[in-house]
Amino acid sequence: MGQPDAFTAIADTNRRYLLEELRRGPKTVNQLASGLPVSRPAVSQHLKILLDSGLVSVRSQGTRRVYEISEPGFVKLNLWLDQFWQE
C-alpha cells in the first residue's frame, strides 16, 4: 500500500477532529487522545496517516512527540482544490 493521500487522510472523522485540534496549536498524543473515544495507540495510528499524507508534522520535545499542522501539506491540497474554482 502506498502513502495515503490527503483526501484519504481527511475522510475519517477522528482524523478531521485531530486536524481541528492541531489547528488551535501543537499538541502531544496524550493531549489529542483526551478528546477522542479511542485509545492512545489508535490516535497514534491516525496521526501516522496524517503525517504520511503530509498534513501534519512532528518534532521531539524531550521524551514527547509534538504534532502540528504542516502548512505545505495544506497548500498542496488547496492548490488542487482551487483548480475547480478558477475560470
Buried (B, 14 or more C-beta within 10 A) or exposed (E): EEEBBBEEBBEEEBBBBBBEBBEEEBBBBEBBBEEBEEEEEEBBEBBEBBBBBBBBBBEEEEEEBBBBBBEEBBEBBEEEEEEEEEE
